[in-house]
Amino acid sequence: MDRAEAIQQLKTECNQASAGVTRMHPLVAALKDGPTESEVFRALFELTKQVETVKKHLMKLERRDDSELV
């Protein structure tokens, strides 16, 4: 697997992870426990931030690779 393929696969996995986190949000209210819900939402937010960080680094790497071709 070359770098471009790895980047594309990682982006696909990040999108799937983001979609999974998004699907979890409506389920949290069913816990019916305020403190637990708060902590779960906080953790889901942290997961989202981390996935977005990975995506940002991948985009930077792609741009760097593109600029080297010019």
VMD Tcl script that builds the backbone (N, CA, C; Angstrom):
set m [mol new atoms 210]
animate dup $m
set s [atomselect $m all]
$s set {name element resname resid chain x y z} {
  {N N MET 1 A 0.862 -1.173 0.000}
  {CA C MET 1 A 0.000 0.000 0.000}
  {C C MET 1 A 0.903 1.228 0.000}
  {N N ASP 2 A 0.600 2.156 -0.892}
  {CA C ASP 2 A 1.394 3.380 -0.916}
  {C C ASP 2 A 0.741 4.447 -0.030}
  {N N ARG 3 A 1.392 5.592 0.063}
  {CA C ARG 3 A 0.933 6.652 0.963}
  {C C ARG 3 A -0.467 7.144 0.601}
  {N N ALA 4 A -0.708 7.367 -0.694}
  {CA C ALA 4 A -2.015 7.870 -1.123}
  {C C ALA 4 A -3.137 6.897 -0.758}
  {N N GLU 5 A -2.877 5.617 -0.945}
  {CA C GLU 5 A -3.877 4.604 -0.581}
  {C C GLU 5 A -4.106 4.585 0.931}
  {N N ALA 6 A -3.024 4.696 1.695}
  {CA C ALA 6 A -3.144 4.695 3.154}
  {C C ALA 6 A -3.933 5.912 3.625}
  {N N ILE 7 A -3.655 7.071 3.029}
  {CA C ILE 7 A -4.387 8.281 3.399}
  {C C ILE 7 A -5.871 8.099 3.108}
  {N N GLN 8 A -6.173 7.587 1.918}
  {CA C GLN 8 A -7.579 7.407 1.547}
  {C C GLN 8 A -8.271 6.427 2.490}
  {N N GLN 9 A -7.604 5.331 2.831}
  {CA C GLN 9 A -8.195 4.351 3.737}
  {C C GLN 9 A -8.404 4.947 5.126}
  {N N LEU 10 A -7.428 5.698 5.600}
  {CA C LEU 10 A -7.564 6.349 6.910}
  {C C LEU 10 A -8.715 7.350 6.909}
  {N N LYS 11 A -8.853 8.110 5.825}
  {CA C LYS 11 A -9.966 9.053 5.735}
  {C C LYS 11 A -11.309 8.328 5.760}
  {N N THR 12 A -11.387 7.205 5.068}
  {CA C THR 12 A -12.615 6.399 5.071}
  {C C THR 12 A -12.930 5.908 6.474}
  {N N GLU 13 A -11.927 5.414 7.173}
  {CA C GLU 13 A -12.127 4.918 8.537}
  {C C GLU 13 A -12.521 6.053 9.481}
  {N N CYS 14 A -11.915 7.222 9.302}
  {CA C CYS 14 A -12.279 8.377 10.126}
  {C C CYS 14 A -13.741 8.758 9.909}
  {N N ASN 15 A -14.166 8.753 8.660}
  {CA C ASN 15 A -15.567 9.083 8.371}
  {C C ASN 15 A -16.514 8.072 9.003}
  {N N GLN 16 A -16.135 6.804 8.983}
  {CA C GLN 16 A -16.965 5.775 9.619}
  {C C GLN 16 A -16.997 5.966 11.133}
  {N N ALA 17 A -15.852 6.301 11.712}
  {CA C ALA 17 A -15.806 6.541 13.160}
  {C C ALA 17 A -16.675 7.739 13.529}
  {N N SER 18 A -16.596 8.789 12.735}
  {CA C SER 18 A -17.421 9.978 12.986}
  {C C SER 18 A -18.904 9.640 12.899}
  {N N ALA 19 A -19.263 8.850 11.911}
  {CA C ALA 19 A -20.668 8.457 11.754}
  {C C ALA 19 A -21.121 7.617 12.950}
  {N N GLY 20 A -20.258 6.752 13.441}
  {CA C GLY 20 A -20.596 5.937 14.600}
  {C C GLY 20 A -20.818 6.779 15.846}
  {N N VAL 21 A -19.961 7.761 16.053}
  {CA C VAL 21 A -20.111 8.656 17.203}
  {C C VAL 21 A -21.416 9.437 17.081}
  {N N THR 22 A -21.716 9.900 15.884}
  {CA C THR 22 A -22.948 10.651 15.659}
  {C C THR 22 A -24.180 9.788 15.952}
  {N N ARG 23 A -24.113 8.518 15.603}
  {CA C ARG 23 A -25.242 7.611 15.884}
  {C C ARG 23 A -25.416 7.359 17.378}
  {N N MET 24 A -24.361 7.542 18.156}
  {CA C MET 24 A -24.446 7.318 19.598}
  {C C MET 24 A -25.170 8.441 20.329}
  {N N HIS 25 A -25.080 9.648 19.825}
  {CA C HIS 25 A -25.644 10.812 20.523}
  {C C HIS 25 A -27.107 10.629 20.930}
  {N N PRO 26 A -28.009 10.200 20.043}
  {CA C PRO 26 A -29.412 10.081 20.459}
  {C C PRO 26 A -29.641 8.990 21.516}
  {N N LEU 27 A -28.726 8.067 21.638}
  {CA C LEU 27 A -28.877 6.967 22.591}
  {C C LEU 27 A -28.586 7.399 24.025}
  {N N VAL 28 A -27.831 8.453 24.181}
  {CA C VAL 28 A -27.370 8.866 25.509}
  {C C VAL 28 A -28.538 9.223 26.426}
  {N N ALA 29 A -29.556 9.872 25.895}
  {CA C ALA 29 A -30.690 10.287 26.727}
  {C C ALA 29 A -31.388 9.092 27.383}
  {N N ALA 30 A -31.321 7.941 26.767}
  {CA C ALA 30 A -31.966 6.755 27.322}
  {C C ALA 30 A -31.277 6.268 28.601}
  {N N LEU 31 A -30.100 6.773 28.886}
  {CA C LEU 31 A -29.412 6.384 30.123}
  {C C LEU 31 A -30.139 6.923 31.349}
  {N N LYS 32 A -30.824 8.039 31.167}
  {CA C LYS 32 A -31.633 8.650 32.224}
  {C C LYS 32 A -30.861 8.865 33.533}
  {N N ASP 33 A -29.624 9.305 33.364}
  {CA C ASP 33 A -28.797 9.635 34.517}
  {C C ASP 33 A -27.926 10.825 34.122}
  {N N GLY 34 A -28.283 11.981 34.636}
  {CA C GLY 34 A -27.627 13.222 34.248}
  {C C GLY 34 A -26.112 13.193 34.283}
  {N N PRO 35 A -25.510 12.806 35.415}
  {CA C PRO 35 A -24.047 12.814 35.472}
  {C C PRO 35 A -23.409 11.862 34.448}
  {N N THR 36 A -24.011 10.697 34.285}
  {CA C THR 36 A -23.475 9.739 33.314}
  {C C THR 36 A -23.628 10.283 31.898}
  {N N GLU 37 A -24.794 10.847 31.600}
  {CA C GLU 37 A -25.020 11.422 30.281}
  {C C GLU 37 A -23.996 12.510 29.993}
  {N N SER 38 A -23.748 13.352 30.972}
  {CA C SER 38 A -22.793 14.435 30.808}
  {C C SER 38 A -21.401 13.895 30.477}
  {N N GLU 39 A -20.982 12.882 31.201}
  {CA C GLU 39 A -19.650 12.309 30.964}
  {C C GLU 39 A -19.575 11.601 29.618}
  {N N VAL 40 A -20.649 10.933 29.237}
  {CA C VAL 40 A -20.664 10.245 27.937}
  {C C VAL 40 A -20.601 11.282 26.811}
  {N N PHE 41 A -21.393 12.356 26.927}
  {CA C PHE 41 A -21.324 13.410 25.909}
  {C C PHE 41 A -19.920 14.011 25.841}
  {N N ARG 42 A -19.315 14.217 26.987}
  {CA C ARG 42 A -17.953 14.766 27.020}
  {C C ARG 42 A -16.984 13.818 26.299}
  {N N ALA 43 A -17.106 12.531 26.561}
  {CA C ALA 43 A -16.225 11.549 25.928}
  {C C ALA 43 A -16.473 11.483 24.420}
  {N N LEU 44 A -17.736 11.539 24.012}
  {CA C LEU 44 A -18.051 11.521 22.583}
  {C C LEU 44 A -17.473 12.760 21.892}
  {N N PHE 45 A -17.540 13.894 22.572}
  {CA C PHE 45 A -16.959 15.117 22.019}
  {C C PHE 45 A -15.446 14.961 21.856}
  {N N GLU 46 A -14.792 14.365 22.850}
  {CA C GLU 46 A -13.346 14.150 22.767}
  {C C GLU 46 A -13.003 13.205 21.619}
  {N N LEU 47 A -13.801 12.158 21.447}
  {CA C LEU 47 A -13.583 11.249 20.315}
  {C C LEU 47 A -13.684 12.007 18.996}
  {N N THR 48 A -14.701 12.834 18.884}
  {CA C THR 48 A -14.892 13.618 17.664}
  {C C THR 48 A -13.694 14.522 17.417}
  {N N LYS 49 A -13.212 15.192 18.464}
  {CA C LYS 49 A -12.048 16.070 18.314}
  {C C LYS 49 A -10.827 15.292 17.829}
  {N N GLN 50 A -10.614 14.114 18.387}
  {CA C GLN 50 A -9.449 13.319 18.010}
  {C C GLN 50 A -9.533 12.838 16.565}
  {N N VAL 51 A -10.719 12.406 16.149}
  {CA C VAL 51 A -10.899 11.971 14.760}
  {C C VAL 51 A -10.654 13.151 13.813}
  {N N GLU 52 A -11.165 14.326 14.173}
  {CA C GLU 52 A -10.949 15.512 13.344}
  {C C GLU 52 A -9.475 15.889 13.289}
  {N N THR 53 A -8.744 15.669 14.366}
  {CA C THR 53 A -7.303 15.932 14.378}
  {C C THR 53 A -6.590 15.012 13.385}
  {N N VAL 54 A -6.966 13.747 13.382}
  {CA C VAL 54 A -6.373 12.797 12.429}
  {C C VAL 54 A -6.663 13.259 11.001}
  {N N LYS 55 A -7.909 13.623 10.733}
  {CA C LYS 55 A -8.277 14.073 9.384}
  {C C LYS 55 A -7.488 15.314 8.969}
  {N N LYS 56 A -7.279 16.237 9.909}
  {CA C LYS 56 A -6.524 17.456 9.622}
  {C C LYS 56 A -5.084 17.124 9.248}
  {N N HIS 57 A -4.479 16.198 9.979}
  {CA C HIS 57 A -3.103 15.808 9.673}
  {C C HIS 57 A -3.015 15.123 8.310}
  {N N LEU 58 A -4.010 14.338 7.989}
  {CA C LEU 58 A -4.024 13.677 6.681}
  {C C LEU 58 A -4.141 14.704 5.556}
  {N N MET 59 A -4.981 15.716 5.754}
  {CA C MET 59 A -5.128 16.763 4.736}
  {C C MET 59 A -3.822 17.525 4.551}
  {N N LYS 60 A -3.131 17.828 5.644}
  {CA C LYS 60 A -1.844 18.523 5.553}
  {C C LYS 60 A -0.834 17.685 4.778}
  {N N LEU 61 A -0.809 16.391 5.054}
  {CA C LEU 61 A 0.114 15.497 4.362}
  {C C LEU 61 A -0.229 15.437 2.880}
  {N N GLU 62 A -1.495 15.368 2.551}
  {CA C GLU 62 A -1.908 15.366 1.144}
  {C C GLU 62 A -1.460 16.641 0.438}
  {N N ARG 63 A -1.679 17.786 1.070}
  {CA C ARG 63 A -1.283 19.063 0.468}
  {C C ARG 63 A 0.226 19.122 0.286}
  {N N ARG 64 A 0.959 18.617 1.265}
  {CA C ARG 64 A 2.422 18.619 1.164}
  {C C ARG 64 A 2.865 17.740 -0.007}
  {N N ASP 65 A 2.233 16.575 -0.135}
  {CA C ASP 65 A 2.558 15.689 -1.258}
  {C C ASP 65 A 2.219 16.338 -2.585}
  {N N ASP 66 A 1.077 17.042 -2.662}
  {CA C ASP 66 A 0.665 17.703 -3.896}
  {C C ASP 66 A 1.639 18.816 -4.269}
  {N N SER 67 A 2.111 19.553 -3.278}
  {CA C SER 67 A 3.006 20.671 -3.572}
  {C C SER 67 A 4.380 20.172 -4.027}
  {N N GLU 68 A 4.774 18.983 -3.619}
  {CA C GLU 68 A 6.045 18.428 -4.035}
  {C C GLU 68 A 6.004 17.996 -5.498}
  {N N LEU 69 A 4.808 17.750 -6.024}
  {CA C LEU 69 A 4.671 17.336 -7.406}
  {C C LEU 69 A 4.836 18.498 -8.371}
  {N N VAL 70 A 4.637 19.700 -7.872}
  {CA C VAL 70 A 4.686 20.885 -8.758}
  {C C VAL 70 A 6.090 21.309 -9.015}
}
mol reanalyze $m
mol bondsrecalc $m
mol representation Tube
mol addrep $m
